[in-house]
Amino acid sequence: MVNLSARNARESGYGHWRWQRISAVITLALMVYFTYLMASLGPLNYVEARSFVATPHQGIALGLLVVVGLFHAALGVQMIIEDYIPLA
């Protein structure tokens, strides 16, 4: 019975680890995309930047970057709290 509970703890830890890695890869890919895109566009004023984000594929990618980045950050903060704050 002790081995069963230890096995379940490892499985849930593996899922957390896996989602953190998946979100890191997606965030990295989206950051590289936006870095390349911003470098190739040059300086934008407010109206041009707003029209750039208004295009569907750019807006979706930017929204996805924000959501996945926040998800990745939440996973990281959760792990820090679990590892370094006693009785958490």
C-alpha positions in Angstrom: 0.0 0.0 0.0 2.9 2.4 0.7 4.3 1.8 -2.8 1.0 2.6 -4.3 0.8 6.0 -2.7 4.4 6.8 -3.6 3.7 5.7 -7.2 0.7 8.1 -7.5 2.7 11.0 -6.1 5.3 10.4 -8.8 2.7 10.3 -11.5 1.2 13.6 -10.5 4.7 15.1 -10.3 5.4 13.8 -13.8 2.3 15.4 -15.2 3.3 18.8 -13.7 6.9 18.4 -15.0 5.6 17.5 -18.5 3.2 20.4 -18.7 5.9 22.8 -17.5 8.2 21.5 -20.3 5.4 21.7 -22.9 4.5 25.2 -22.0 8.2 26.2 -22.0 8.6 25.0 -25.5 5.5 26.7 -26.8 6.4 29.9 -25.0 9.9 29.8 -26.5 8.6 29.2 -30.0 6.1 32.1 -29.7 8.8 34.4 -28.3 11.2 33.6 -31.2 8.3 34.3 -33.6 7.5 37.6 -32.1 11.1 38.7 -31.8 11.7 37.9 -35.5 8.4 39.7 -36.4 9.2 42.8 -34.4 12.7 43.0 -35.7 11.5 42.7 -39.3 8.8 45.4 -38.9 10.9 48.2 -37.5 9.5 51.0 -35.4 5.8 51.2 -35.2 3.6 54.1 -34.0 0.5 53.4 -32.0 -1.9 53.1 -35.0 0.4 50.7 -36.9 1.0 48.6 -33.8 -2.8 48.4 -33.1 -3.5 47.4 -36.7 -0.7 44.8 -36.5 -2.2 43.2 -33.4 -5.7 43.4 -34.9 -4.9 40.9 -37.6 -6.3 37.5 -36.6 -3.2 35.4 -36.8 -1.0 38.0 -34.9 -3.7 38.6 -32.3 -4.2 34.9 -31.7 -0.5 34.2 -31.4 0.0 37.1 -29.0 -3.0 36.0 -26.9 -1.7 32.5 -26.9 1.8 33.7 -25.9 0.2 35.6 -22.9 -2.0 32.7 -21.8 0.7 30.0 -22.2 3.3 32.3 -20.5 1.0 32.9 -17.5 0.3 29.2 -17.3 4.0 28.4 -17.3 4.7 31.0 -14.7 1.9 29.7 -12.5 3.4 26.2 -12.7 6.8 27.5 -11.8 5.5 29.5 -8.8 3.5 26.5 -7.6 6.7 24.4 -7.7 8.7 27.0 -5.8 6.0 27.2 -3.1 5.8 23.5 -2.8 9.6 23.1 -2.7 10.7 26.0 -0.5 7.8 27.0 1.7 7.4 24.7 4.7 4.1 23.0 5.2 2.8 24.1 1.8 
